[in-house]
Amino acid sequence: MRKAALSLVALGLLLLLVAWYPRYVEKPAKDGAGPLSVYVDPSRPAPEYHSPLDWWQTHHMDVLNRGDLVQSDCLQCHDAKTSCNNCHSYVGANEIVP
């Protein structure tokens, strides 16, 4: 009887774990389809220093920390709500406040 009760408790805990396990969240992507898609105004051409985009996405803070650019330079083209904070919230970085 005791083994059956422990088995039911273990099965119940396993079911709860599966039910509340974090769901997969699609990585933010430029012009993506998910809720975290990054929108950049297509009427503005991308600056040359944004190429390659993969490098820029992971190293833009290095450029800001060196003082080559300041945050207000970025916000001339980027809307923080649709092109910065989606990624920042995904990776756990501080949100951009214009």
BELFEN-V676758 format. One record per pair of residues at least 4 apart in sequence whose C-alpha atoms are under 8 Angstrom apart, sorted by sequence separation. I is the first residue (numbers start at 1). GAP is how many residues later the second one is. D is the distance in whole Angstrom. If there is no record, write none. Layout:
I&GAP&D, I&GAP&D
//
This chain:
1&4&6, 2&4&6, 3&4&6, 4&4&6, 5&4&6, 6&4&6, 7&4&6, 8&4&6, 9&4&6, 10&4&6, 11&4&6, 12&4&6, 13&4&6, 14&4&6, 15&4&6, 16&4&6, 17&4&6, 28&4&7, 32&4&8, 33&4&6, 46&4&7, 47&4&8, 51&4&7, 52&4&6, 53&4&6, 54&4&7, 55&4&6, 56&4&5, 59&4&7, 60&4&6, 61&4&6, 62&4&6, 63&4&6, 64&4&6, 69&4&6, 70&4&7, 71&4&6, 72&4&7, 73&4&8, 74&4&6, 75&4&6, 78&4&8, 79&4&6, 80&4&5, 81&4&5, 82&4&6, 83&4&8, 84&4&6, 85&4&6, 86&4&6, 87&4&6, 88&4&6, 89&4&6, 32&5&5, 51&5&7, 63&5&6, 64&5&5, 69&5&8, 75&5&7, 78&5&6, 79&5&7, 80&5&6, 81&5&7, 88&5&5, 89&5&7, 28&6&7, 31&6&6, 32&6&7, 50&6&6, 63&6&6, 64&6&6, 78&6&7, 88&6&6, 89&6&7, 29&7&7, 30&7&6, 31&7&6, 49&7&8, 64&7&7, 88&7&6, 26&8&7, 28&8&5, 29&8&5, 30&8&5, 31&8&6, 27&9&7, 28&9&5, 29&9&6, 30&9&6, 31&9&8, 26&10&7, 28&10&6, 30&10&7, 85&10&5, 84&11&8, 85&11&6, 84&12&7, 80&16&6, 80&17&7, 80&18&7, 75&23&7, 72&26&8, 44&33&7, 41&36&8, 40&37&8, 41&37&8, 40&38&7, 40&39&8, 40&42&8, 39&43&6, 40&43&6, 38&44&6, 39&44&5, 37&45&8, 38&45&5, 38&46&7, 38&48&7, 37&49&7, 38&49&8, 36&50&5, 36&51&7, 28&58&7, 28&59&6, 28&62&7, 27&63&7
//
